[in-house]
Amino acid sequence: MLHCGKFHLDLSRPLVMGIVNVTPDSFSDGGQHLQRAAAVAHAQQLIAEGADIIDIGGESTRPGAQQVSVQEELDRVMPVIESLRGSPVPISIDTCKPQVMLAAIAMGVQMVNDVDALQDTAAMNAVSVGNVAVCLMHKRGDSQTMQMRPHYQDVAVEVSEFLRERIAAAEAAGIGRARIVVDPGFGFGKTLAHNLALLRGLKKLAVFGVPILAGVSRKSMLGALTGREVGDRLAASLAAALISVQRGASIVRVHDVRETVDALKIWNAINEDK
């Protein structure tokens, strides 16, 4: 069971987190939902399609993306969060800025998705007192540097050790394990070989006893393997989501909610009697 504010999410089946990027420059859907009405309508559509969580982001974290100010990020996401208050599913804020976390939590979000894994003390404090869930993600470097020749001795071991340390830090700050999710950070400071090694070894993260979130939807690793452009990676994204679940992911973060929900219905039917 994952405790997300007032929501307690059953993890006996894989959950689908739907992506709503309120940005002009996200790698897949930048600019499509920048306006409040478009973002809210998209979130409502994803909920209708079966999303278990909606993840709202106001700053692109793709390689090469430019950082935005706190105020600009707030201006993008807060009207959308306000419009989605009372949603039938938890709303997550995808941010690494403590000020945005605090404002979003005050507006009623139930989860913080932090690519910096609460390494900022102010971010840790914001989540610890907020009674919200948190996703701790691994990455190397920032958006400007993370894909500049990333190197690991053993990527699975190093990612696991980092996440182990961040879970311990969160617990020390008063964030119980029932509120914690971990994300190995596919594509964040990792080559194609690193991403594939992480996907193969995803079950190793299960030893932490917290849910694993896998975010592979439409990413460049899928383009590298298939030769498809970002808008033509649905089949590859579905395959990656199913493989992630088979290897231990409890949550998949996706752009294509309806199709992923359908694929997981088949997976659930085959596996429900195991």
C-alpha positions in Angstrom: 0.0 0.0 0.0 1.3 3.4 -1.0 0.2 6.3 1.2 -0.4 9.4 -0.9 -2.0 12.0 1.4 -5.7 11.0 1.7 -5.2 8.2 -0.8 -4.0 4.7 0.0 -3.1 3.0 -3.3 -3.3 -0.8 -3.6 -0.1 -2.1 -5.2 -1.4 -5.6 -5.8 -1.6 -4.6 -9.5 0.7 -2.3 -11.4 -0.4 1.4 -11.4 -0.3 3.8 -14.3 1.0 7.4 -13.7 -0.2 9.7 -16.5 2.1 12.6 -17.6 0.9 16.1 -17.9 3.7 18.5 -19.0 2.8 22.1 -18.7 6.0 23.1 -20.6 6.9 24.5 -24.0 10.0 22.2 -24.3 9.4 18.7 -22.9 10.9 16.1 -25.2 7.7 14.4 -26.3 4.7 16.8 -25.8 6.3 20.2 -25.2 3.8 23.0 -25.8 0.8 20.8 -26.3 -0.6 21.5 -22.8 1.0 24.8 -21.9 -2.3 26.6 -21.5 -4.3 25.9 -18.3 -7.4 24.6 -20.1 -5.5 22.3 -22.3 -3.5 20.8 -19.4 -6.6 20.3 -17.2 -8.5 18.7 -20.1 -5.6 16.4 -20.8 -5.4 15.4 -17.1 -9.1 14.7 -17.0 -8.8 12.6 -20.2 -6.0 10.6 -18.7 -8.1 9.9 -15.6 -11.0 8.8 -17.8 -8.6 6.5 -19.6 -7.6 4.8 -16.3 -4.6 6.7 -14.9 -4.1 5.9 -11.2 -1.9 9.0 -10.6 -1.5 12.3 -12.6 2.0 13.7 -12.6 2.1 17.5 -13.4 5.4 19.1 -14.3 6.2 22.7 -15.2 9.9 22.4 -16.0 11.4 20.1 -18.6 14.2 17.8 -17.3 15.2 16.4 -20.7 18.9 16.6 -21.6 19.7 20.1 -22.7 16.6 21.7 -21.2 16.9 25.2 -19.8 16.0 25.8 -16.1 13.1 28.1 -15.4 12.6 30.4 -12.4 10.5 29.4 -9.4 7.9 32.0 -10.3 7.6 30.8 -13.9 7.2 27.2 -12.7 4.5 28.2 -10.2 2.7 30.2 -12.9 2.6 27.1 -15.1 1.5 24.4 -12.6 -0.5 26.0 -9.8 -3.6 27.0 -11.9 -3.7 23.4 -13.2 -3.3 21.9 -9.7 -6.1 24.2 -8.4 -8.4 23.1 -11.2 -7.8 19.5 -10.4 -8.5 19.8 -6.6 -10.9 17.0 -5.6 -9.7 14.7 -8.4 -10.6 11.1 -7.9 -7.0 10.1 -8.2 -3.8 11.5 -6.5 -2.1 14.5 -8.2 1.7 14.4 -8.2 3.9 17.5 -8.7 7.1 16.8 -10.7 9.5 19.3 -9.4 12.9 19.7 -7.6 12.2 23.2 -6.2 11.2 23.3 -2.5 9.1 26.4 -3.1 7.0 24.7 -5.7 6.6 21.6 -3.5 5.3 23.7 -0.6 2.8 25.6 -2.8 1.6 22.4 -4.5 1.2 20.6 -1.2 -0.7 23.5 0.2 -3.0 23.3 -2.9 -3.6 19.7 -2.2 -1.3 17.5 -4.2 -0.7 14.1 -2.7 2.8 13.2 -4.1 6.1 14.9 -4.9 8.1 13.5 -7.8 11.7 14.8 -7.3 14.4 14.0 -9.9 16.9 15.2 -7.2 15.7 12.7 -4.6 15.2 15.3 -1.9 18.9 16.1 -1.7 18.0 19.7 -1.0 17.3 20.0 2.7 14.4 22.4 2.1 12.8 19.9 -0.2 13.2 17.1 2.4 11.6 19.3 5.0 8.7 20.2 2.7 7.9 16.6 2.1 8.5 15.4 5.6 5.8 17.7 7.1 3.4 17.4 4.1 2.1 13.9 4.7 2.5 13.2 0.9 4.2 10.4 -1.0 7.5 11.0 -2.6 9.4 9.5 -5.6 13.1 9.5 -5.2 14.9 9.3 -8.5 18.5 8.7 -9.4 20.3 10.9 -11.9 23.9 12.0 -12.7 24.5 15.7 -13.3 21.9 18.2 -14.4 20.0 18.7 -17.7 23.0 20.4 -19.3 25.6 17.8 -18.3 24.0 14.5 -17.6 24.4 12.9 -21.0 28.1 14.0 -21.4 29.8 10.6 -21.3 28.2 9.2 -18.2 30.3 6.5 -16.6 29.7 3.8 -14.0 31.7 0.8 -12.8 28.4 -1.1 -12.3 25.3 1.0 -13.0 22.9 -1.3 -11.2 25.0 -1.4 -8.0 25.7 2.4 -8.0 22.0 3.3 -8.6 20.9 0.9 -5.9 23.4 2.3 -3.4 22.3 5.8 -4.1 18.6 5.0 -3.7 19.4 3.0 -0.5 21.0 6.2 0.9 18.1 8.4 -0.1 15.6 6.1 1.4 17.6 6.1 4.7 17.8 9.9 4.6 14.0 10.2 4.0 13.2 7.9 6.8 15.6 9.8 9.1 13.6 12.9 8.2 10.4 11.3 9.3 9.1 10.1 5.9 7.9 6.5 6.4 8.5 3.8 3.9 4.8 3.6 3.1 5.2 7.1 1.5 8.3 6.3 -0.5 8.7 5.3 -4.2 12.1 4.9 -6.0 12.9 5.5 -9.7 16.2 4.3 -11.2 16.0 7.3 -13.6 16.1 5.8 -17.1 17.8 8.3 -19.4 19.1 10.6 -16.7 22.9 10.4 -16.9 22.9 7.0 -18.6 23.8 5.6 -21.9 21.7 3.1 -23.8 23.8 0.3 -22.4 23.3 1.6 -18.8 19.5 1.9 -19.4 19.3 -1.7 -20.6 21.4 -3.0 -17.7 19.1 -1.2 -15.3 16.0 -2.6 -16.9 17.5 -6.1 -16.9 18.3 -5.8 -13.2 15.3 -3.9 -12.0 14.3 -6.6 -9.6 17.4 -5.8 -7.6 15.7 -2.6 -6.4 12.9 -4.7 -4.9 15.1 -5.5 -1.8 14.3 -2.0 -0.5 10.7 -2.9 0.2 9.3 0.2 -1.5 7.5 0.5 -4.9 9.6 0.9 -8.0 8.5 3.5 -10.6 9.7 3.0 -14.2 9.6 5.9 -16.6 10.6 4.8 -20.0 7.7 6.1 -22.1 8.8 7.4 -25.6 12.4 8.0 -24.3 15.5 8.2 -26.6 16.6 4.7 -25.6 13.5 3.4 -27.4 14.3 5.5 -30.4 17.9 4.2 -30.4 16.6 0.6 -30.4 13.8 1.0 -33.0 14.9 3.9 -35.1 11.5 5.6 -34.5 11.0 9.3 -33.9 9.5 10.4 -30.5 5.9 10.5 -31.7 6.1 7.0 -33.2 7.3 5.0 -30.1 4.0 3.7 -28.8 4.7 0.0 -29.5 8.2 0.3 -28.0 6.8 2.2 -24.9 4.2 -0.5 -24.3 6.8 -3.2 -24.5 9.1 -1.3 -22.1 6.2 -0.8 -19.7 5.3 -4.5 -19.7 9.0 -5.5 -19.3 9.3 -3.1 -16.4 6.3 -4.6 -14.6 7.5 -8.1 -15.2 10.8 -7.2 -13.6 9.3 -5.6 -10.5 8.0 -2.1 -11.3 4.8 -1.2 -9.3 4.2 2.0 -11.2 4.8 3.0 -14.8 5.0 6.6 -15.8 3.6 7.0 -19.3 2.3 9.4 -21.9 -0.1 6.9 -23.5 -2.4 5.9 -20.7 -5.3 4.2 -22.5 -3.0 1.9 -24.4 -0.9 1.1 -21.3 -3.9 0.4 -19.2 -5.2 -2.1 -21.9 -1.8 -3.8 -22.1 -1.7 -4.2 -18.3 -5.2 -5.6 -18.2 -3.9 -8.5 -20.3 -0.8 -8.9 -18.1 -3.0 -8.8 -14.9 -5.4 -11.4 -16.3 -2.5 -13.8 -17.1 -0.8 -13.3 -13.7 -3.7 -12.9 -11.3 -3.8 -16.6 -10.4 -0.1 -17.0 -9.9 
